[in-house]
Amino acid sequence: MENPERRFRLRQDHQIVGYMRKLSERMVLFSKDGFWWRGYKPEYNEVDEFIGLKDCNNRHIYEWDILYFKIDPDGPYEEGVILWEGKQQVFGIKAIRQESFFPLELEGISLFNPRELRVFSHLWLNPELKKQLGVKD
């Protein structure tokens, strides 16, 4: 049976204030640091969804994260942003330089090796990049 757990990063505007785990509709846990979990809900107004992958440093990857990634394992690293693509209903990486969108998986097969993903920033901290990519909240 598949684990129904979903994870989220919680923000108050541009400040990360905690994390949320939904184990079921009735069982929701919160944490300030992602390590100690409890039932206390912090104040937040933005929610970023966990995409189901960790990067090469074992960090959870969430939508709006900016990362280095490789399309070809033997190729150079590129910079991209994790975004939800509404038409395809999938998470993917929008490459910054070439402005291409790469879904994280196709027909259940992952297109990226987590060892070749490394989060280094967040899109909400880079409004000029957000505007360049044409991303709206």
Backbone as CSV, one residue per row, in Angstrom:
resi,resn,N_x,N_y,N_z,CA_x,CA_y,CA_z,C_x,C_y,C_z
1,MET,0.834,-1.179,0.000,0.000,0.000,0.000,0.889,1.255,0.000
2,GLU,0.578,2.204,-0.853,1.368,3.415,-0.980,1.157,4.333,0.224
3,ASN,2.252,4.950,0.664,2.191,5.864,1.798,1.497,7.159,1.370
4,PRO,0.378,7.512,2.010,-0.352,8.713,1.608,0.255,10.014,2.154
5,GLU,1.393,9.910,2.873,1.975,11.102,3.488,2.366,12.140,2.444
6,ARG,2.057,13.398,2.764,2.476,14.525,1.939,3.197,15.515,2.833
7,ARG,4.238,16.159,2.300,5.030,17.121,3.066,4.948,18.501,2.419
8,PHE,5.070,19.510,3.271,5.009,20.893,2.802,5.995,21.751,3.581
9,ARG,6.499,22.778,2.927,7.309,23.795,3.594,6.387,24.986,3.815
10,LEU,6.419,25.556,5.012,5.526,26.653,5.379,6.331,27.947,5.449
11,ARG,5.760,29.024,4.860,6.443,30.318,4.865,5.503,31.421,5.306
12,GLN,6.072,32.407,5.933,5.390,33.675,6.192,6.077,34.643,5.231
13,ASP,5.419,34.889,4.099,5.995,35.677,3.003,7.303,35.029,2.536
14,HIS,8.457,35.664,2.783,9.737,35.144,2.297,10.541,34.401,3.358
15,GLN,9.942,34.163,4.514,10.638,33.518,5.629,10.081,32.114,5.856
16,ILE,10.954,31.102,5.841,10.520,29.745,6.159,10.252,29.679,7.665
17,VAL,9.018,29.282,8.034,8.646,29.231,9.453,8.416,27.805,9.948
18,GLY,8.434,26.834,9.041,8.241,25.463,9.488,7.887,24.525,8.352
19,TYR,7.479,23.329,8.768,7.150,22.255,7.830,5.899,21.546,8.312
20,MET,5.194,20.917,7.370,3.968,20.195,7.713,4.011,18.820,7.058
21,ARG,3.550,17.830,7.800,3.395,16.472,7.274,1.929,16.096,7.420
22,LYS,1.304,15.719,6.312,-0.069,15.208,6.348,0.010,13.698,6.200
23,LEU,-0.187,13.010,7.324,-0.147,11.558,7.314,-1.483,10.988,6.845
24,SER,-2.549,11.742,7.107,-3.897,11.423,6.643,-4.676,12.724,6.755
25,GLU,-5.919,12.719,6.391,-6.717,13.947,6.485,-6.850,14.421,7.929
26,ARG,-6.838,13.480,8.875,-7.022,13.844,10.283,-5.712,13.965,11.051
27,MET,-4.623,13.414,10.506,-3.333,13.417,11.222,-2.363,14.358,10.508
28,VAL,-2.206,15.567,11.072,-1.316,16.582,10.507,-0.323,16.996,11.590
29,LEU,0.967,16.949,11.261,2.019,17.313,12.204,2.802,18.506,11.676
30,PHE,3.363,19.292,12.592,4.118,20.486,12.224,5.483,20.451,12.895
31,SER,6.439,21.131,12.285,7.787,21.214,12.832,8.411,22.545,12.441
32,LYS,9.209,23.109,13.330,9.937,24.335,12.993,11.178,24.023,12.174
33,ASP,11.764,22.828,12.399,13.034,22.500,11.772,13.012,21.257,10.878
34,GLY,11.882,20.584,10.760,11.795,19.367,9.969,12.323,18.143,10.706
35,PHE,12.655,18.308,11.981,13.207,17.206,12.762,12.258,16.784,13.886
36,TRP,11.829,17.742,14.694,10.902,17.467,15.795,9.492,17.814,15.349
37,TRP,8.575,16.831,15.432,7.207,17.006,14.940,6.224,17.055,16.098
38,ARG,5.198,17.908,15.961,4.164,18.057,16.994,2.884,18.551,16.342
39,GLY,1.869,18.793,17.132,0.585,19.230,16.603,0.411,20.736,16.532
40,TYR,1.366,21.511,17.073,1.246,22.967,17.102,1.459,23.554,15.708
41,LYS,0.491,24.347,15.250,0.501,24.929,13.913,1.103,26.342,13.951
42,PRO,2.213,26.594,13.226,2.792,27.943,13.209,1.982,28.882,12.316
43,GLU,2.209,30.168,12.461,1.587,31.161,11.583,2.286,31.110,10.227
44,TYR,1.507,30.953,9.140,2.089,30.947,7.795,1.050,31.421,6.791
45,ASN,1.528,31.917,5.638,0.614,32.331,4.582,1.003,31.776,3.213
46,GLU,2.093,31.000,3.140,2.526,30.371,1.892,2.867,28.916,2.164
47,VAL,2.530,28.037,1.207,2.794,26.606,1.340,3.474,26.114,0.066
48,ASP,4.617,25.457,0.225,5.345,24.862,-0.900,5.297,23.348,-0.750
49,GLU,4.928,22.645,-1.806,4.777,21.193,-1.734,6.093,20.473,-1.986
50,PHE,6.345,19.416,-1.230,7.488,18.527,-1.418,7.252,17.734,-2.696
51,ILE,8.267,17.620,-3.555,8.084,16.954,-4.851,8.364,15.456,-4.810
52,GLY,8.799,14.946,-3.651,9.049,13.518,-3.539,10.499,13.115,-3.746
53,LEU,11.396,14.084,-3.940,12.815,13.802,-4.137,13.665,14.571,-3.140
54,LYS,14.837,14.013,-2.854,15.853,14.728,-2.082,17.033,14.982,-3.007
55,ASP,17.804,16.030,-2.696,18.957,16.340,-3.543,20.196,15.567,-3.090
56,CYS,21.337,15.881,-3.698,22.573,15.164,-3.389,23.024,15.345,-1.947
57,ASN,22.528,16.368,-1.265,22.847,16.607,0.139,21.765,16.093,1.081
58,ASN,20.864,15.266,0.556,19.764,14.663,1.307,18.746,15.693,1.812
59,ARG,18.651,16.846,1.131,17.650,17.880,1.446,16.369,17.591,0.673
60,HIS,15.235,17.756,1.341,13.961,17.646,0.634,13.886,18.759,-0.404
61,ILE,13.366,18.432,-1.580,13.202,19.425,-2.640,11.726,19.803,-2.704
62,TYR,11.462,21.111,-2.676,10.104,21.643,-2.712,9.913,22.501,-3.960
63,GLU,8.629,22.691,-4.339,8.365,23.624,-5.423,8.951,24.982,-5.055
64,TRP,9.355,25.745,-6.018,9.979,27.059,-5.880,11.465,26.989,-5.534
65,ASP,12.037,25.790,-5.375,13.473,25.694,-5.129,14.230,25.915,-6.437
66,ILE,15.368,26.596,-6.336,16.272,26.769,-7.474,17.405,25.786,-7.261
67,LEU,17.755,25.046,-8.315,18.755,24.009,-8.153,19.645,23.872,-9.372
68,TYR,20.769,23.191,-9.165,21.619,22.745,-10.262,21.130,21.353,-10.617
69,PHE,21.067,21.050,-11.930,20.624,19.735,-12.375,21.332,19.361,-13.663
70,LYS,21.278,18.087,-13.986,21.843,17.587,-15.239,20.764,16.834,-16.001
71,ILE,20.661,17.126,-17.282,19.800,16.332,-18.168,20.574,15.074,-18.554
72,ASP,21.825,15.275,-18.963,22.721,14.198,-19.363,23.739,14.002,-18.237
73,PRO,23.845,12.789,-17.681,24.790,12.576,-16.576,26.228,12.974,-16.918
74,ASP,26.594,12.934,-18.189,27.951,13.302,-18.605,28.045,14.761,-19.028
75,GLY,26.921,15.463,-19.020,26.892,16.858,-19.458,27.125,17.830,-18.313
76,PRO,27.088,19.119,-18.636,27.306,20.143,-17.601,26.056,20.350,-16.751
77,TYR,26.266,20.931,-15.572,25.139,21.301,-14.719,24.446,22.524,-15.311
78,GLU,23.136,22.566,-15.154,22.334,23.713,-15.550,21.584,24.199,-14.321
79,GLU,21.054,25.419,-14.392,20.248,25.961,-13.304,18.787,25.882,-13.693
80,GLY,17.938,25.522,-12.727,16.513,25.418,-12.989,15.702,25.658,-11.731
81,VAL,14.390,25.754,-11.925,13.456,26.008,-10.828,12.411,24.902,-10.820
82,ILE,12.085,24.393,-9.637,11.022,23.392,-9.501,9.681,24.115,-9.550
83,LEU,8.853,23.747,-10.522,7.539,24.369,-10.692,6.477,23.313,-10.975
84,TRP,5.238,23.657,-10.693,4.080,22.830,-11.042,3.603,23.275,-12.417
85,GLU,3.446,22.315,-13.315,2.964,22.617,-14.664,1.493,22.231,-14.705
86,GLY,0.618,23.223,-14.729,-0.816,22.995,-14.632,-1.420,22.212,-15.779
87,LYS,-0.962,22.444,-17.004,-1.533,21.731,-18.155,-1.240,20.244,-18.102
88,GLN,0.016,19.909,-17.769,0.409,18.500,-17.700,0.120,17.877,-16.334
89,GLN,-0.159,18.738,-15.331,-0.412,18.282,-13.960,0.781,17.503,-13.393
90,VAL,1.985,18.084,-13.571,3.203,17.452,-13.068,4.158,18.509,-12.519
91,PHE,5.014,18.066,-11.585,6.134,18.892,-11.173,7.254,18.685,-12.174
92,GLY,8.053,19.707,-12.359,9.186,19.588,-13.256,10.193,20.675,-12.980
93,ILE,11.248,20.678,-13.792,12.296,21.678,-13.687,12.218,22.583,-14.903
94,LYS,12.057,23.873,-14.648,12.101,24.851,-15.726,13.532,25.369,-15.784
95,ALA,14.226,25.051,-16.880,15.607,25.498,-17.045,15.614,27.012,-17.191
96,ILE,16.566,27.658,-16.556,16.616,29.114,-16.548,17.182,29.663,-17.853
97,ARG,18.283,29.119,-18.328,18.930,29.671,-19.522,18.184,29.344,-20.808
98,GLN,17.722,28.119,-20.953,17.054,27.738,-22.193,15.527,27.786,-22.100
99,GLU,15.030,28.067,-20.901,13.592,28.181,-20.659,12.794,26.981,-21.165
100,SER,13.361,25.789,-20.992,12.669,24.542,-21.309,12.097,23.972,-20.019
101,PHE,11.038,23.170,-20.145,10.434,22.519,-18.981,10.646,21.018,-19.099
102,PHE,11.208,20.418,-18.050,11.462,18.983,-18.019,10.655,18.363,-16.890
103,PRO,9.650,17.528,-17.194,8.904,16.870,-16.118,9.846,15.993,-15.301
104,LEU,9.550,15.825,-14.020,10.409,15.004,-13.162,10.325,13.527,-13.515
105,GLU,9.176,13.126,-14.043,9.034,11.730,-14.455,8.083,11.621,-15.634
106,LEU,8.252,10.553,-16.390,7.364,10.229,-17.504,6.880,8.807,-17.322
107,GLU,5.585,8.625,-17.312,4.963,7.307,-17.158,5.567,6.536,-15.987
108,GLY,5.764,7.241,-14.859,6.255,6.610,-13.643,7.763,6.418,-13.578
109,ILE,8.493,6.826,-14.609,9.949,6.667,-14.622,10.595,8.017,-14.345
110,SER,11.442,8.071,-13.302,12.122,9.303,-12.935,13.142,9.676,-14.000
111,LEU,13.147,10.951,-14.395,14.083,11.419,-15.421,15.361,11.999,-14.820
112,PHE,15.402,12.139,-13.499,16.560,12.752,-12.847,17.092,11.870,-11.734
113,ASN,18.411,11.830,-11.631,19.086,11.126,-10.556,19.264,12.115,-9.406
114,PRO,18.766,11.821,-8.205,18.904,12.761,-7.081,20.353,13.173,-6.799
115,ARG,21.327,12.321,-7.146,22.735,12.681,-6.944,23.160,13.831,-7.856
116,GLU,22.350,14.114,-8.880,22.683,15.183,-9.824,21.751,16.384,-9.673
117,LEU,21.131,16.500,-8.501,20.287,17.641,-8.159,20.865,18.293,-6.902
118,ARG,20.987,19.634,-6.902,21.483,20.324,-5.704,20.785,21.664,-5.553
119,VAL,19.972,21.787,-4.504,19.243,23.022,-4.211,20.236,24.075,-3.725
120,PHE,20.113,25.310,-4.273,20.991,26.380,-3.791,20.263,27.681,-3.475
121,SER,18.974,27.800,-3.801,18.231,29.014,-3.469,16.738,28.742,-3.629
122,HIS,15.937,29.818,-3.530,14.488,29.720,-3.665,14.004,30.838,-4.583
123,LEU,12.990,30.560,-5.371,12.499,31.532,-6.343,11.937,32.774,-5.669
124,TRP,11.296,32.636,-4.503,10.709,33.811,-3.852,11.772,34.805,-3.396
125,LEU,13.037,34.385,-3.303,14.124,35.296,-2.935,14.707,36.006,-4.158
126,ASN,14.226,35.643,-5.349,14.756,36.165,-6.600,13.632,36.698,-7.485
127,PRO,13.029,37.844,-7.119,11.887,38.357,-7.878,12.222,38.660,-9.337
128,GLU,13.465,39.046,-9.634,13.846,39.327,-11.017,13.806,38.055,-11.864
129,LEU,14.212,36.931,-11.275,14.166,35.650,-11.979,12.720,35.204,-12.165
130,LYS,11.914,35.406,-11.150,10.489,35.076,-11.216,9.836,35.819,-12.379
131,LYS,10.162,37.099,-12.512,9.618,37.917,-13.598,10.142,37.433,-14.944
132,GLN,11.440,37.121,-15.017,12.061,36.629,-16.253,11.399,35.367,-16.754
133,LEU,11.076,34.461,-15.832,10.460,33.179,-16.190,8.958,33.302,-16.411
134,GLY,8.379,34.456,-16.067,6.943,34.645,-16.225,6.118,33.838,-15.238
135,VAL,6.666,33.608,-14.046,5.995,32.805,-13.027,5.119,33.698,-12.166
136,LYS,3.893,33.262,-11.968,2.966,33.986,-11.086,2.679,33.111,-9.869
137,ASP,2.329,33.732,-8.760,2.040,32.994,-7.521,0.868,32.069,-7.670
